[in-house]
């Protein structure tokens, strides 16, 4: 049954649930962060409107720097500002930042433990027709491998706003992963959010589905449908990929016995890999990782691509059935 304490959107299972890109929440949160702290500054690589940094630039023009199409400079300039006491947010498409400037993020931000906030917009398959070159499906793996880096993948625009405010207060380098396409708004202003703390959105005991980003909504839909088959599914919103909520994951493994992870990312190196690392070293249980199977994306409408690459409610249900059969052997 639904965890009412999670304060989710009452229209959670409505086919006409409102949808907004998670990048919208970032734009709102960045302005709020700027109002709260004058040390917050923003830098962009010629994608001011697309990344939703425009509102901040218009409100705080003296605290905005247009770097141009130079993502490596974007990271190094921000690192210098961070070491001088500023709280810089750098935004671009995720394929370019952190894709193109990973070494600069590694050496100038993470190595110096400088609080640069890297905003990777248009991540996953949601860029749609822009195709494989612009579909960042490796960014979580790139960023969670870096020492000192915090990695957050919000499920919707409201959570993205909360995450933006939270990373602004963090003294660490942070990566925030955002979508271009509209995704269901499943949380509310009252839904708990804390960096490093996963939230149980649906109570269950037969299997745990750990999801991140827009896949949380599809996991909830799968859980509701599985109730019709008398299968109790626990759905966990794992918005923070690093540091991972080890306690919540191990509790799910112990109480449910089998786990499915779901992400709009490569199956290698993302949420599923992080969960597998924890389980293998602490409490091994059957695990199925749902994601893009070691291949590049392609051009198409976002929803068509989710179906093409098996990121659907039906795929989650199939995986649930599979891991439960493994538990019963």
C-alpha positions, 0 to 999 in steps of 0.5 A: 500500500502507498506510504501516506507519510511520504506526502506524495501527489494525490494525483499520483496514478492519474493519467493526466498528472501534471508534468514539468521538466526537472530543469524547471525546478533547478531554475526556481531553486537557483534563484531561491539559493541566490536570494538566501546567499549572496555568495551563490553565482552562476556560470553557463556554457551558452545554454542560458535558457535551455538549462533554466539559468536565465531567471538567475542571470536576469535577477542577479546580472552581476553574479552571472558569468557567460563562459561561452561554448568552452565547458573546460573553462566553465569548470576551471573558472568555477573552481577558482571562484569556489576556492575564493569563497563563492558558491558557483553553479555551472550548467550545460548539457550533461554530455558536455558537462561533465562529459567534455570537462570531466578531467577539469572537474576532477582536478580543479574541483574534486581534487581541491574539494572545491564546492563547485555545483555541476548541473547536467541538464538534458540527461538520459534519453529525454533529449529525444530527437537530438540523438545519441551524441546528446543523450548522457547515459554515462554521467552518473558513472563518471561523477560517482567515481570521483572522490569528494563528489556528491551525486543527486538525481531528482525524480521531478521538478519539485525535488530538483528545486529542493536538491538545488537548495540543498547542494547550495548549502553543501561544502562539497562538489556536487552533481545534479542530473536534470531532464529536458522532457516533461516528467510526472510531478509525483512529490509535493512541497511536503515530501521529505528530501535530504541528501543521502537519505532515500525515501520509501514511497510505497510500502511492500515486503515481497520485493524492493524496487530502488529507482531514481529520476523519472523511473520512480513514477514507473516503479510506483505504477508497477507496484500498484499493478502488482497489488492485483497479483497479491505481490507486495512491492516496496518502492524506494526513491533513491535520489542521491546516488552518492552518498548512497543510503546504505541503511535503507538499501540493506534494510530492504534486502533483509526484509524483502529478500530480492531487489530491482533497480531502475534508472535512465542510464547505462546498467554499468556504473550507475545506481544499479552498480552502486547498489550491487557494490553494497549488497555484494559486500554486506548482504547478497540477495538476487538483484536485477538492474534495469537500464540501458544495456551497454549501448548508445541511444538514438533519435526518437521521441522520449517516450518511444525511446523509453519503450525501445530501451526497456524503461517501462512499467511493463519491464519493471513488472517482468523484472519483479516476477523474475527476481521473486522466482529466484527467491523462491528457488 
